[in-house]
Amino acid sequence: MTPVKIWLGYPYPLGATWLRNGVNFAVFSEHATSIDLCLFDSLDARQENIRIPMTEQTDLVWHVFLPDARPGQLYGYRVSGPYAPERGMRFNSSKLLLDPYAKAIAGRVQWADEMYGYVVGGEAEDLARDFRDDAWGMPKSIVIDNSFDWSGDKKLTTPLAESAIYELHVKGFTKLCPHLPENLRGTYAGLGSEWTIDYLQKLGVTAVELLPVHAYVNDKALTDRGLSNYWGYNSIGFFAPEAAYSSSGDLGQQVNEFKTMVR
């Protein structure tokens, strides 16, 4: 394995930040005893190919800088600490964690008993720790290039008293729309299309309020019945747009498509 260059990094901003000369990783934990940054070669990888101990800590933020990392890198964390369910602590380094500040997330949870932090069906119920690795079935966080051309965008100044706000679901609003190319229906690009904007303006709409667009999980109870989470209310990444609504890809491309829709 090629040696990985590791620098100390910075505690701010939280998340994975592309700084043109590498990527800074920063994650908060008050009670962790150690945190490992896990890098993956592909979304199908069953195990991380590189595990990097994050040895630097500033004001409860663990951080490291990788000068050779680039946008598109898949990653997650393994966090060690107290396992004391009675105190609300369930640290378990056998389980891969998403970055809570991830700007993009790829993949779906592949439900199995090892996806839980406790032994499913055990005599101790949810108090016995499960030591099986779950990286094979976990979504992965993605490093993105946050740059974007916002030229032409401007702040809207419609007074609230004159506003007409339309609440809608990104997928449901255009999924069956015959006026859009099939590949754009039910996507951010479809919602931001010229036809859709013209339609909303003709209705007198001045702003849209989107139902959840964060990355979400399909609950096990749904997948067991062959169903999916249509409304998206079970968010797993509040800074990451849901990849299922992207027409351009799910390995970070969803971020630029979302921004283009907003612009």
C-alpha positions in Angstrom: 0.0 0.0 0.0 1.3 3.4 -0.9 2.1 5.5 2.2 -0.5 8.2 2.8 0.6 11.8 3.5 -1.0 13.0 6.7 -0.9 16.6 8.0 -2.4 17.9 11.2 -5.4 19.7 9.6 -7.8 22.2 11.1 -10.8 22.0 13.4 -12.9 24.3 11.2 -15.0 24.0 9.1 -16.6 20.7 10.1 -17.0 18.1 7.5 -14.7 17.3 4.5 -13.4 20.5 2.8 -11.6 20.6 -0.5 -8.9 23.3 -0.2 -7.3 22.9 -3.6 -4.2 21.5 -2.1 -5.9 18.6 -0.3 -8.9 17.8 1.9 -9.4 18.7 5.5 -11.5 16.4 7.6 -13.0 17.6 10.9 -15.6 15.9 13.1 -16.9 16.7 16.6 -17.2 14.2 19.4 -17.2 15.1 23.1 -16.8 11.5 24.4 -14.9 9.6 21.7 -11.6 8.1 22.8 -10.4 7.7 19.2 -11.6 8.3 15.7 -10.4 6.6 12.4 -11.0 8.1 9.0 -11.9 5.4 6.5 -11.3 5.8 2.8 -13.0 3.6 0.2 -11.9 3.0 -3.4 -15.5 2.4 -4.6 -19.1 2.3 -3.5 -19.0 -1.5 -3.8 -16.0 -2.0 -1.6 -16.8 -4.2 1.4 -14.0 -2.7 3.5 -12.1 0.5 3.6 -8.8 0.3 1.7 -7.2 2.9 4.1 -7.8 3.6 7.7 -6.2 6.7 9.2 -6.2 7.5 13.0 -7.2 11.1 13.6 -4.7 12.0 16.3 -5.3 15.8 16.4 -8.0 17.3 18.6 -9.0 20.9 19.1 -11.9 21.9 21.4 -13.5 18.4 21.0 -13.1 18.5 17.2 -10.9 15.7 15.7 -9.2 16.7 12.5 -6.7 15.6 9.8 -5.6 16.9 6.4 -4.8 14.7 3.5 -2.8 16.6 0.7 -3.4 13.8 -1.8 -7.2 13.4 -1.3 -9.5 14.8 -4.0 -13.2 15.5 -4.6 -15.0 12.3 -5.3 -13.3 10.5 -2.4 -15.6 8.1 -0.5 -15.2 8.1 3.2 -16.7 7.3 6.7 -15.6 7.2 10.3 -15.1 4.6 12.9 -15.4 6.0 16.5 -14.3 4.3 19.7 -15.6 5.3 23.1 -17.7 4.2 26.0 -20.4 1.5 25.4 -22.9 2.4 28.1 -26.5 2.3 26.7 -27.9 3.2 30.1 -26.1 6.6 29.7 -27.0 7.0 26.0 -23.5 6.0 24.8 -23.2 3.4 22.1 -19.7 3.9 20.6 -18.9 0.9 18.4 -15.9 1.1 16.0 -17.2 -2.0 14.2 -19.8 0.2 12.7 -19.0 2.7 9.9 -20.5 6.1 10.5 -21.5 8.8 8.0 -20.0 12.3 8.4 -22.9 14.4 9.9 -21.5 17.3 7.9 -21.2 15.4 4.6 -22.2 17.5 1.6 -23.0 14.4 -0.5 -23.9 10.8 0.3 -23.9 7.8 -2.0 -25.5 4.4 -1.7 -28.3 2.9 0.4 -28.4 1.0 3.7 -28.3 -2.7 2.9 -30.4 -3.9 5.8 -29.1 -6.9 7.8 -28.8 -7.7 11.5 -25.2 -6.5 11.5 -26.3 -3.0 10.6 -27.4 -2.5 14.2 -25.1 -1.6 17.0 -26.6 -4.2 19.2 -27.3 -7.9 18.9 -30.7 -8.3 17.3 -32.8 -10.8 19.1 -30.3 -11.2 21.9 -31.3 -12.0 25.5 -30.0 -8.6 26.5 -32.3 -7.0 23.9 -30.6 -3.8 22.7 -27.9 -3.7 25.4 -25.4 -6.2 24.0 -22.9 -4.8 21.5 -22.7 -6.3 18.0 -19.1 -6.5 16.9 -19.7 -7.4 13.3 -18.5 -5.0 10.6 -21.2 -3.3 8.6 -19.1 -1.2 6.1 -20.3 -3.4 3.2 -23.9 -2.3 3.6 -23.5 1.3 4.6 -23.8 4.5 2.4 -20.6 6.5 2.1 -19.9 10.2 2.5 -18.3 11.9 -0.5 -15.8 14.7 -0.7 -17.1 17.4 -3.1 -15.7 20.5 -4.8 -17.9 23.2 -3.3 -17.2 25.8 -6.0 -20.1 26.8 -8.3 -20.9 29.6 -10.7 -23.7 31.6 -9.2 -23.5 34.4 -11.9 -26.9 35.6 -12.8 -28.4 34.7 -9.5 -30.1 37.4 -7.5 -31.9 37.8 -4.2 -35.7 37.8 -4.5 -37.4 40.7 -2.9 -41.1 39.8 -3.1 -42.8 41.1 0.1 -44.3 38.4 2.2 -47.8 39.9 1.8 -47.5 39.5 -1.9 -46.0 36.0 -1.9 -47.7 32.9 -3.2 -45.8 29.9 -1.9 -46.2 26.5 -3.5 -45.2 23.5 -1.4 -44.2 20.5 -3.6 -42.3 17.2 -3.7 -39.3 17.3 -6.1 -40.0 13.8 -7.5 -43.8 13.9 -7.5 -44.1 17.3 -9.1 -42.6 16.4 -12.5 -42.4 12.6 -12.5 -45.3 12.2 -14.8 -44.9 15.5 -16.7 -45.2 14.8 -20.4 -43.6 18.2 -21.3 -40.1 17.2 -19.9 -37.6 14.7 -21.3 -38.1 11.4 -19.5 -34.6 11.5 -17.9 -35.4 14.8 -16.2 -38.8 13.9 -14.8 -38.8 13.7 -11.0 -35.4 15.4 -10.6 -33.8 18.6 -9.5 -33.1 19.4 -13.1 -36.7 18.8 -14.0 -37.9 21.1 -11.3 -35.5 23.8 -12.4 -36.3 23.5 -16.1 -37.6 26.3 -18.2 -41.0 24.6 -18.7 -41.5 24.1 -14.9 -40.6 27.7 -14.0 -42.9 29.1 -16.7 -45.7 26.9 -15.4 -45.3 28.1 -11.8 -45.1 31.7 -12.9 -48.3 31.4 -14.9 -50.0 30.2 -11.7 -48.8 33.3 -9.9 -46.3 31.4 -7.7 -43.5 33.6 -6.3 -41.6 30.9 -4.3 -41.6 27.1 -3.8 -41.2 25.3 -0.5 -39.7 21.8 -1.0 -40.7 18.8 0.9 -37.6 17.0 2.4 -34.6 17.0 0.0 -32.0 15.8 2.4 -30.3 12.4 2.0 -32.7 9.9 3.6 -32.8 6.2 4.5 -35.4 3.7 3.4 -36.6 2.2 6.6 -36.2 -1.6 7.0 -39.9 -2.0 7.7 -40.5 -0.5 4.2 -37.8 -2.4 2.3 -39.0 -5.7 3.9 -42.4 -5.1 2.1 -40.8 -4.0 -1.1 -41.6 -0.3 -0.5 -39.5 2.8 -0.3 -39.6 6.1 1.7 -41.4 8.4 -0.8 -41.6 11.5 1.5 -38.0 11.4 2.7 -38.7 12.3 6.3 -36.0 10.0 7.7 -33.0 12.2 7.0 -29.5 10.9 7.4 -27.6 13.9 6.1 -29.0 17.4 6.6 -26.3 19.0 4.4 -26.5 16.5 1.5 -29.1 16.6 -1.2 -30.9 13.3 -1.8 -29.2 11.6 -4.7 -32.4 9.8 -6.0 -33.6 13.2 -7.3 -30.5 13.7 -9.4 -30.4 13.1 -13.2 -26.7 13.6 -13.5 -25.3 11.0 -11.0 -25.1 10.1 -7.3 -21.3 10.5 -6.6 -21.4 14.2 -5.9 -23.1 15.3 -9.1 -26.4 15.7 -7.2 -24.9 18.8 -5.4 -24.3 20.8 -8.5 -27.6 19.8 -10.0 -29.3 21.0 -6.8 -27.5 24.3 -6.9 -28.4 24.7 -10.6 -32.0 24.2 -9.7 -31.8 26.9 -7.1 -30.0 29.3 -9.4 
